[in-house]
Amino acid sequence: MKLKVVIHKAEEGGYWAEVPSLAGCATQGDTFEELLENIYEAIEGYLSVDVYLCKRNY
């Protein structure tokens, strides 16, 4: 699965990122490497919630 991630440089330093196709999925990091770790974690958490809710409704 491929997702588009938009990365922004934060005014106060560091970076923040959002995933436009996953409403509300965003994170930040002091370094680019930290941001990458955080965005993978944010996406994984977002998608695992969707799977949980789908299974719960059946």
C-alpha positions as CSV (number, residue, x, y, z in Angstrom):
1,M,0.0,0.0,0.0
2,K,1.3,3.4,-0.9
3,L,0.2,6.6,0.8
4,K,1.1,10.2,0.0
5,V,2.7,12.0,3.0
6,V,3.1,15.7,2.9
7,I,6.0,17.0,5.0
8,H,6.3,20.5,6.3
9,K,9.1,22.4,8.0
10,A,7.8,23.7,11.4
11,E,8.2,27.4,12.1
12,E,9.5,26.6,15.7
13,G,12.0,24.0,14.3
14,G,11.6,20.4,13.3
15,Y,9.0,19.0,11.0
16,W,5.4,17.9,10.8
17,A,3.7,15.7,8.4
18,E,0.1,14.8,7.3
19,V,-1.4,12.0,5.3
20,P,-4.2,13.7,3.2
21,S,-6.0,10.4,2.5
22,L,-6.3,9.6,6.2
23,A,-8.3,12.3,7.8
24,G,-6.6,13.6,10.9
25,C,-3.5,11.5,10.5
26,A,-0.6,13.8,11.3
27,T,2.5,13.9,13.5
28,Q,5.7,15.8,14.2
29,G,9.4,15.3,14.9
30,D,12.4,17.3,16.0
31,T,14.5,15.7,13.2
32,F,13.6,14.2,9.8
33,E,14.5,10.7,11.1
34,E,12.2,11.1,14.1
35,L,9.4,12.4,11.8
36,L,9.7,9.3,9.6
37,E,9.5,7.0,12.6
38,N,6.5,8.9,13.9
39,I,4.6,9.0,10.6
40,Y,4.9,5.2,10.2
41,E,3.6,4.8,13.8
42,A,0.7,7.2,13.1
43,I,-0.3,5.4,9.9
44,E,-0.1,2.0,11.6
45,G,-2.2,3.2,14.5
46,Y,-4.8,4.9,12.2
47,L,-5.2,1.8,10.0
48,S,-5.4,-0.6,13.0
49,V,-8.3,1.4,14.5
50,D,-10.2,1.1,11.2
51,V,-9.7,-2.6,11.1
52,Y,-10.8,-2.9,14.8
53,L,-13.9,-0.9,14.1
54,C,-14.8,-2.9,11.0
55,K,-14.4,-6.2,12.8
56,R,-16.5,-5.0,15.7
57,N,-19.4,-4.1,13.5
58,Y,-19.7,-7.7,12.1
